[in-house]
Amino acid sequence: MDALVSLPDNRVIRQNGLASKTSLEGFLANFETYLVDRANYFDPAVRDLAVQALTSGGKRIRPALVHACGAGNLAVSENLTKAAAIVEFVHVATLVHDDVLDDASIRRDRQTVYADRGATAAILLGDALFAHALEMASEFPENEVCRWVAAATRRTCSGEIQQSFLRGDFTLTSARYRQIIEAKTAELFSVSCRLGTHVAGLDDATSALACDFGRRLGLAYQIYDDLADVFGREADFGKSLGRDLAHGKVTLPTITLFPKLSKVEASRLHETLFHSGREPNSEIVLEMVDLMRTHGVHEECRELLDEELSAIGNTLSEFTDDTIARHLDDLRQGIVSRTAILLG
Amino acid sequence: MDALVSLPDNRVIRQNGLASKTSLEGFLANFETYLVDRANYFDPAVRDLAVQALTSGGKRIRPALVHACGAGNLAVSENLTKAAAIVEFVHVATLVHDDVLDDASIRRDRQTVYADRGATAAILLGDALFAHALEMASEFPENEVCRWVAAATRRTCSGEIQQSFLRGDFTLTSARYRQIIEAKTAELFSVSCRLGTHVAGLDDATSALACDFGRRLGLAYQIYDDLADVFGREADFGKSLGRDLAHGKVTLPTITLFPKLSKVEASRLHETLFHSGREPNSEIVLEMVDLMRTHGVHEECRELLDEELSAIGNTLSEFTDDTIARHLDDLRQGIVSRTAILLG
């Protein structure tokens, strides 16, 4: 079904598949300008750091979710762009802090704020980005916007803390792993959908469906991201891979591998990762990746992710609004394609 | 002038100097319970960390400012306690992050979350505390509360970033130093007053006066705190002193000292602090404190702080509400007394 959509310049077009892509591209182009404008709220000394972190060429999946849930149903408004900026500010703040925690010097082919200006600047910049996300949220007259964003931010951090406390605990159940990535990643995906439907003034039922879709897409995306760390090639991702492995982070590939190993093998690996008195090196990381291939972790994870993405696709028929469903499916398809590239 | 005040149990008493103290004590006792209750919003793994950070025996100056501006004029309500919790959560979040930045193991005689659980836990806990402060703010129906708190938080971080970029730049003017501590410290003092008067429903003129008082008290407090780092005794403060000096932080004592030194002496000190290839040690810190005493930095700073505190006192006569003025003066007197203990 085609739908009427307003472009940023107020021309209304009849939207089909191609126009839908154009609509997202136009939205994101506008969004990039808005992000940089927002950095002007910071003092000059902080502004440049903020721009460096905000314009580092991210995939903008969360803003695209905001767009998917809101853009088919109203003229692309400043409020929709602002909603997208809110979730991206929160996301970028978590990345800036993650780079400190992971001692990461490169992200998306560019030097991180942490590597460039040190831990102090990176920690405080992350804080300032969080704060400004909430400032933008408070520009909406309804204080629900603040409440949703603040709660999602708290749960995101909470998921990260839990994951950090479980480092090296490769006996983690997959149910517990899902709980953690639900907090760490899916919350912000879900709130992106909530903000989109809220700005578009959609009914509660549609909003609940969209939030549920966002949450499940977030889970799938985090599983994909965990797999990319292990099976990806640096050239495709523009960041250091094997970081999760080297840090003993509990992710789907690691908790799938460890129960398959003999006790002797598992404890040797664990020992090498955590008790050797030195930093884990690329040798041990390569050995783990090899073991994963040998034990079919690759195929098992791929099957699970495929099932997840296909199940998410089935929920789209529940939407009465075809435009939203089509936009959301585009994003789901994006992860399907990337998974195919990653895992063959 | 006496005033009618409602206690938490709804008894109304006629307040005098002593009752005013009792009223604050009762408020703070209630506040401590509320803080811990609020930690229950966190997941179990995070809750204990949050309690550790929140109950580390701080002076609670910001909550006392909220009380001063609000309590004389209404029954102490949950909203006033919540407002106090908001500013304290933000403050504690900044302390938790500061401990990472300063590599500090002890604060208020207790081990820091950073020393106890590592940088990852401390950074993410700080983030979660910030987020929950904003969640509490969003429980107020008026979204101004979120806006004020988020903006003050952003400016607080911004002040800290600017100070960190100026490390070692002891040629800083005192005007620029004031700008920085205004952002870093005075913003949150000011917003504490704003929240207090807002919850109490006071008029705009009173609120503006209270915010201005808060801002100036924040400046004075930060100057006092900077002096304590240099001239205090650890036994009195329960934290490592000389930290600012060792980290080359630009504070009032350092920028007062350096212009008084010969070029040779200044560059030798600077060299020892920043270019010796090793961490600054207690020897160089003691030498700087000695130089400050020799060059009368102690007296000069004290004079400036005394003038500041006395000027702030003069603004109290502008309040038409004697109860607020008396409560605020109690807090000002607190800093006056501590300055006397610190500087003799």
Interface residues (C-beta under 8 A of the other chain):
Chain A: Y41 F42 D43 A45 V46 L49 A93 T94 H97 V100 L101 A119 T120 A121 I123 L124 L125 G126 D127 A128 F130 A131 H132 L134 E135 A137 S138 E139 F140 P141 E142 N143 E144 V145 C146 R147 V149 A150 A151 T153 R154 C157 S158 E160 I161 Q162 S164 F165 A183
Chain B: Y41 F42 D43 A45 V46 L49 A93 T94 H97 V100 L101 A119 T120 A121 I123 L124 L125 G126 D127 A128 F130 A131 H132 L134 E135 A137 S138 E139 F140 P141 E142 N143 E144 V145 C146 R147 V149 A150 A151 T153 R154 C157 S158 E160 I161 Q162 S164 F165 A183
